[in-house]
């Protein structure tokens, strides 16, 4: 029985989620990547709330032009700045079942340049 691409990603995502948990002291930076856009959330899993969020659809990134990888880096910088404003310095990175490559890696690097540690 072969798995579809979506089923494979869901299995990987569940495997990652077993180990990566967001707490109040070290929340989880979750990434969702669609074909067009990229989204990032900082989540406290103990309370079940989103502390900060950013995406390529936000108004502040509406005028940004460039490749998808460059836009993902900008989203990473925005989420990093929002996290630092909220008093969050360390996060656990949840790649959401995607390979740490391309847009996901670019978002992580952008968040690191903004000052987040993970």
Secondary structure, 3 states (H helix, E strand, C coil): CCCCHHHHHHHHHHHHHHHCCCCCCCCEEEEEECCCCEEEEEEECCCCEEEEEEECCCHHHCCCCCCHHHHHHHHHHHHHHHHHHCCCCECEEECCCCCCCCHHHHHHHHHHHHCCEC
